[in-house]
Every structure is written in structure tokens, then in C-alpha cells.
């Protein structure tokens, strides 16, 4: 296990570190011993990037950063640390400098855009009765229910936070497109992936929660990134 890099998993909006549960167990089964999952506050891109940087700084040796959804914006902002050797995007935002997730979404709105609801405190939720069809249509009703009830709402203002210096311009990247994604338009995912010129792009017939519905292929991509960035 010692010859494998550490893996740091970064969740997105309406999720938490536990969204990576199936990927974590699969990575562990494949011999990855240094596994970490950030619990982001989802209060601003700056806050979330700093929380991720703090975790990465605690790790000795190479780190592969993996971001799902808005977590892709976080690893784009935080991935400039010297021990980060690769970035893996799982149905994720990959903004360029001066871009925000909200701006990208407005250019090509996702199918579930109308299922988002702000509350009186400024947080943005996925309507519980629309969560499965919006976020996780390829998961069981029970799994989607748990995700809906435990969803971690971001401050709506976070959608408008711009990336400053995108790490994907300097680091090797990998990207997974979810072709049935209703939270990020699949064509937006393809566009963001193409301009990064990743080492590999894969497309999965999956909804937004591909990390839970197809953990095997997602882990394959992470494992490839881990091997390529450490010369194995």
C-alpha cells in the first residue's frame, strides 16, 4: 500500500463525504491504504478550497485529488499544492479562471434546474420529492431517500464564486462524464473535459450520482490516475 499515492475525495453540493462510500470500499479493496474524504462547509469556494488544502497539507507524499460535482471546482481551486500529482473529475465542474459553477450552468441549464429551492436563510436545496429523479435516478428508492434527507445544502451564493487559477492547467487530469446527468448538463461536462485535454475521458450511462451508482468504473479511473501520476 505504501507505494500508492494518497487519495483525497471531495464531495459537491447536496452531498457529504459519505457519498463516496462505495468508492472508498472499492479503493481499499484494491490496496489503497491512504484514503481521505473532505467534509466541506459549502459556504464559499474559498472556504471549501481552504478546507481541502488543509487536509492535503497533512499528508506526506503524493496526493490524487478527486472531485464530484461542485467538488470539481474545489479541486480546481485547491489543486495547486506541490504534492498534488493528479486531478480526477467525476461528473464535475472544472471552471476556468474567472468562471463559476453558476455561470457554466446558465450557459446550458441542466434538466433538474427547476427542482432547486432556496430557503429563507440563503441555502439552496434539491426538493426532497424530486431528489431521486434529479440527482440519483439510477439508485434505489431507499438510497436516494437517504441522500435526499441527509443532503447538505450550499449557500446559494457559492454558485457564483469564481475560480482564480485553475490547477487543471498545470496538473494531469482525468474526467468522467455522466451521460444521463440532470444536475450538470452532459454537454457542459464534455466541454469542460475537452478543454482540459485530459489523459482520459470516460462516459458512463449514469445520473449525477455516478460515484454511487457505478463505483467500479469510477474507481478504475481513479486507479489509472494514481498509477500514471506515480509512474506505475
N, C-alpha and C positions, 0 to 999 in steps of 0.2 A: 504493500500500500504506500510505502514511503516514496516510491518513485513516481507516483501520480500527483498532479497538482491538486491544490485545494479547489473546491467548487463552492462558489457563493451564489445562492439563488435569491432573486429579487422579485417580489410579487408586485402586482399592479393594483389599480383601483378596484374596489369592491372585493378584494381578497386579502389574505394574510399569508404568513409563512407556511401555514398548514396546507395551502393549495398545492404545494409541491410534494405532498405526502407520498404519492406513488412513484414519483421520480426519485425521491430520496431513498426509498427502499430498493429501487432498481439499481441506482448508483452504488449503494452499499453492497448489494449482491455481486456487483461487478468489480468489487475490490477498491472502491474509493473510500478512504478512511477519514479524510478531512472534508467534512460536509458542513455547510453553514447556510442558514436561511435568515435573511434580514427581516425584521418586523418594522416596516416603515410607518411613520406617523401619518403620511398622506396629507400633510398640512401645507407643503410647498415643495417645489422641485429642489430648492436649496437645502431645505431640511432633510429631505429624503436622500439626496446625494451625500450629504454630510454623514447621515446615519450609516449609509453603505460604506463610505470611506473609512469610518471608524472601525467597522468590522474588518475590512480588508487590511488595515494597518496592524491589526492584532495577529495577523497570520504571517508566519515566516515562509518564504519560498513563493513559487509561482501560484497565481490565482486565475481561474477562469470565471468570469462573471456571466451569469445567465439571467436575463430579464424577460418576464412575461408581461404583455400589455403595456401599461404605463411604466412598468419596471424597465422596459427598454429605454425610455427617456432617462431614467435614473442611471443605468449603467453607461449610457452615452455621456452623461454629465460627470459621473464619478470614475469612469474607467481609465483616467489618465495616470493613475498611480503606477509607479515603475514596476511593481511586481505583478500587475495585471497583464497576462500574456494573451488573452483572447476574450472575445465578446460573443455571446450566443443570444440571439433574439428569437423568442418563442411567441409568435402571433403578436408582435410588439411594435411599439412606436420607436422609430430611430430618427429623431429630428436632426436637422442640420442647424448650424449656427443661426440664431435669431428665429428659429421655428419653435412652435409649441404643439403639444398634442391636440389642443382645441383647433388651432389653425389647420392642421392636417385633416382633422375630422370634418371641418366645414367645407374643405375642398371637395370631398367625396363622402357625404354623410353615410354612416352605417345604417343597416336595416333597423336596428333596435333603438335608434336615436330618440324616438318618441316615448320610449319606456323608461327614460331617466326622469327623476323627480327631485327638485331641490326642496330642502326643508327650511324652516324659519331661522335656523342657525347658520345657514350658508353651506351646508353639506349636501352632496348630490348622491342620490340613491338610485339603484335599479328597483323598480316597483317589484315587490315580493311576488305577486301573482304573475309577473311577466319575466321573472328571473331565468327560469329554465329555458324558455323559448329565445331569450335574448343572449344569454351567456353560456349556457351549458345544455343545449338541446340534445346532445349525444351522450349525456349522462342519465343515470336512472332518476326517477322522480325523487327518491329518497336522498340521493347525493345532492341533487340540485336544491332540494328543500333546505338541507343543512347549509349549503353555500348562501342561499337567499337570506336565511335567518341570521347567519353569522357574518354577513357581508360587512366590510369595513369601508364606510363611505368617505371619499376625499372631500376636502374643502373644494367647492366648485372653482374657486379662483386658481387652483393648481393647474387646471386645464390650460390656462393662459400663460403659464410660466415658460419662458424661452430657454432653450439650451444655449450655452455660451460657446464652448469649444468642444465639438463632438469628438469623442475618443475613437469612434469608428474610422476617422480619417487617418489614424496612426496605428491602430491595432488590427490584427486579423479578426475577421468576423464570419459568423455562420447565421443563417436565417431560416426559420420555419414559417411558412405561410399556411394559414387555415383557410381552405377554400370555401367553407360554409360559415365564416366568421360574420356575426351580426353586430359586433361591438366595434370592430375596426374593419372598414371595407377591404375585402381581399385585394382589390386593385391598388389600394393605398399601401398594403403590405408589400405587394410585388414591386411597386415603385420605390419604396424605401429600401428594399433589399437590393434592387438593381443598381441604384446609385452608390451603394456601399461597395459594390464589386466583391461580394463575399467569397470565401473559399468554397462554400457550398450553400445552395438554397434547395430546400425540400418543400414540397407541397403535400399536405395531408388533408384528406376528406374529413374535416373536423370543424367543430364550432370553436368559439373563442377559448374555451377551457381545454385546449388540446393537451396541456400538461397533465390533466386528469383523465381524459378520455383515451389518449394514445401515449401513455408514458413510455412504452417501448421504443418507438421511433424517435421520440423527443430525447430519450436517454442516449440512443445511438448517436444523435447529432452532437450532444454534449461530450460523449466519449471520444468522438472523432476530433472535436476541438481540443480536448485535453491531450490527446496523443500528438496532434500536429504541432501544438504550441510548446511541447516539451521535447520534440524531436523523436518521439517513439513511433 
